Each structure stands twice: as C-alpha cells, then as structure tokens.
C-alpha cells in the first residue's frame, strides 16, 4: 500500500541562521522529527521564545477554554496585511468579536442550503473542464483544484462564475501573489509598530493592491445593487446587510474588502489544497474511489442528497488530517503561564500545529497511513474530539468550516463518479507549506472517463 508522502524532517540541532532559511523555504521540513512524538517543545531565538503544543489539554486550553488570553500573534499576520488589511483572520479582541457578529450569520446552517446550487454549478463546470483532458495523460491537478475552488467562492459570494472578467483577474493576480509571498518576513522575527518597514517584495505589494482594487469594485457595485433592491441573495449581500446587534452599524466598503480578501484566501486556497491532496490519496487507493463512485451514482442537485455522501466525507476528512491546509497556527501569551510544569513568560509564541497533531504517534493508530475507515474506530472517534483541528477550534473556529465540509465531499463525489484517477509515474508530490500545504512539484494525476 502506498504511504502518503511526508517531508523529511531536519536534524534535531541546527544553527538559527539555517533554521530561519529552512523555515522561509518550508515550515514542515524545518521541524525536527521528535515533534511527531513530543507533547511540547520549546524553541529559543534572540528575538522570541516559542512553544509548540501537541498536548490535547494545552490545545484545548488555548483554543477552547481561554481564547481571549491567547490572541493571534502578529508575527505571521503582519506578512499578510498587504492583502488582508484588517480582516477577521488577523484581528483580535473587540474588533474581532464585532466582525464575527456580522459575518457569522451568513454561514449559519440554513445558509448552506441556499449556497448549494452555486456549489453544484461550480462542480458541473469543473467536470466539464476535466472532460476535455481526461485522456490518461499526466495532468497537474493543483491548478484545476484552485480553479474549481475559486469558482465556488465567486459563485457563492458574488453570484458570478470564475469566467467573469473581474473574478478571472482576481484569480490571476492571486496566483502571482502566492508566488511572491513568503510565510515569514521581517516582522516575524523583529516585531515593531505597524509603521515599521516590512520590506515586502515589490510584486507582493503590487498584486495585493490590484486584488484589493478589484474586490473594491465588486463590493461597491454590490452596494449600489443593495440600495436599488436588485442585489442577489448571496453571501456578499447577506454580510453587507447584516448589522452589528450592539451598535446597528454595517461593514463599510473598506471593511468589506478586508473580509472578502480573507474569504477568497481562506475559502479558495485552503479548499484547493484539500481537494488536490485528497484526490491524490484516492489515486493511490483506487478501492476508495470505487466506494465513492458507487454512493454518488445517483447524486442530484437536491441538497438532501448530501446525506448519501458518507464515504466521501470520511475520505475528505482523512485528506484534511494528513494534509491540513493550514499547517500551523500561532498565538501569543498575554500573561505568565505554566505549560506542563514549565514557566512560560508573557509575550511567548504558542504554536499549535495541525500538521504534527494530526500525525502524532502517541495519539493516532498508524498516523501516517491513509485510512478513511479510522473515523469509525474508537481511536478515530477519540482523536476527532481531541486531536483533529483542520479548521481550528473554539471561538475562533473557521467560519466556513461547515461550508468546506459540504463543498469538499460534493466536488470529490462529482469528480470520482465520472472519472478514474491514477498517480502519474515518477511524480510523487512533495508536501511543503507556504500560505497552505501544497506540493513543491505539483500534484500530477492521470485521468480517464469511468
């Protein structure tokens, strides 16, 4: 049985200079192998001290029990501000709470039914594109996964397909932005005020500016439609017409641009990563393809049909476990703490790593194996509660988690019932992390009609 690819870990001890270089190249291979067994690890630098926490009790403390005491660290967030501004992904405290009060109603359970037709339409468009090249030749599928995920976002958010001129330009510029955006910049190691120079690459700033201008035009156009009473009932309209229950205020156009930027980044980039990796896992395990194809044979565009996709959900969840789109989350202590009998100073960085937690050798049975059936075992059920956080957890759980768990299994089912997927010989993907977990050399698949 083919083992899912996993990056080689670095030696236990390396110089700070080498660690920084490795970290900027790829978060995953910059970490030592012992982290797959450790409950906690401490890292010291001249600028800060960080603690990676794999102990489920510590993860629960930080995310669920006392989230206000562990706000998001700006060491990583500062590098994303050219694009994301003051979005809900980066804010803390009262600002973040206000933003969630306005955003969350758009993603409540009942709204998933409303967005389902747009997801289905994006899935049909994806299947039609794949039919054009499903001839058994090697195809790099990450690009198609990105295309499909971006299409879902624009159809559900603004009721426009990815082929729409503005949507297509945002998608194009975002791909350029990704290539110039390191996971860390100067701010990650030398914290300072907002005005401090961050030395972003020129192309990073240019693409961020263009993307925000394009989103601003879509947002302003939607505001005009709302005032005229002609706006479609989609996610953008819902968010732009929702008021803060405490103040009665709505998002301004500038605030809405910040939020749309993170919806596009989180909803497109993470979904594309999860879809591409899960399809690769299916390509190396054809028996699971057949199970999904069988349960999806009579799938229609009726929302109630989603309940049939039990295998597709198990498979997608296993893909999220092995290749969590966001591999690490960073919080910061606001007061002295004690972690596992070790004193932790105020201002320390707390690293929560879905990548390591999901593969932890002392928690999971056969942690590096692809086994969707694990979710029905006692170990799998326990680990789902204690050690499975692909969308974070607690108060800051991803707003779109429910959205993603509809989109992912649906697109998988629509693809697998129409096509067979095989791994391209000699092209094993190499996981690496930048904004999300992607493959350093692409995800190459051979696709034929079923």
JOSULGI-V891965 format. One record per backbone hydrogen bond with DSSP energy under -1.0 kcal/mol. NH is the residue of the N-H (numbers start at 1). CO is the residue of the C=O. Records with the same first field share a line. If there is no record, write none. Layout:
NH: CO / CO
This chain:
10: 31
19: 15
20: 16
21: 17
22: 18
23: 19
24: 20
25: 21
26: 22
31: 28
35: 32
36: 33
37: 34
38: 34
41: 52
43: 50
45: 48
50: 43
51: 349
52: 41
53: 351
54: 39
55: 39
59: 55
60: 56
61: 57
62: 58
63: 59
64: 60
65: 60
66: 61
69: 66
70: 67
73: 330
78: 74
79: 76
80: 77
83: 80
84: 80
85: 81
87: 84
90: 87
91: 87
96: 92
97: 93
98: 94
99: 95
100: 96
101: 97
102: 98
103: 99
104: 100
106: 103
107: 104
108: 105
111: 108
112: 109
115: 111
116: 112
119: 115
120: 116
121: 117
122: 118
123: 119
124: 120
125: 121
126: 122
127: 123
128: 124
129: 125
130: 126
131: 127
132: 129
133: 130
135: 133
136: 447
139: 445
141: 443
145: 141
146: 142
147: 143
148: 144
149: 145
150: 146
151: 147
152: 148
153: 149
154: 150
155: 151
156: 152
157: 153
158: 154
160: 154
164: 161
168: 164
169: 165
170: 166
171: 167
172: 168
173: 169
174: 170
175: 171
176: 172
177: 173
178: 174
179: 175
180: 177
188: 185
189: 186
190: 186
196: 193
205: 201
206: 202
207: 203
208: 204
209: 205
210: 206
211: 207
212: 208
213: 209
214: 210
215: 211
216: 212
217: 213
218: 214
219: 215
220: 216
221: 217
222: 218
223: 219
224: 220
225: 221
226: 222
227: 223
228: 224
230: 225
234: 232
235: 156
236: 157
238: 234
239: 235
240: 236
241: 237
244: 249
248: 244
256: 252
257: 253
258: 254
259: 255
260: 256
261: 257
262: 258
263: 259
264: 260
265: 261
266: 262
267: 263
268: 264
269: 265
272: 268
273: 269
274: 270
275: 271
276: 272
277: 273
278: 274
279: 275
280: 276
281: 277
282: 278
283: 279
284: 280
285: 282
288: 285
290: 286
291: 287
292: 288
293: 289
294: 290
295: 291
296: 292
299: 296
305: 302
306: 303
307: 304
308: 305
309: 306
310: 308
313: 309
314: 310
315: 311
316: 312
317: 313
318: 314
319: 315
320: 316
321: 317
322: 318
323: 319
329: 352
331: 350
332: 71
333: 348
334: 69
337: 344
339: 342
342: 339
344: 337
347: 333
348: 345
349: 49
350: 331
351: 51
352: 329
355: 327
357: 353
358: 354
360: 357
361: 36
363: 360
364: 360
369: 366
374: 371
375: 372
376: 373
377: 374
381: 377
382: 378
383: 379
384: 380
385: 381
386: 382
387: 383
392: 389
397: 394
398: 391
401: 398
404: 400
405: 401
406: 403
407: 403
408: 404
410: 406
411: 407
412: 408
413: 409
414: 410
415: 411
416: 412
417: 413
418: 415
419: 415
420: 448
422: 446
424: 444
427: 424
432: 438
434: 436
437: 325
438: 432
440: 430
445: 139
446: 422
448: 420
450: 418
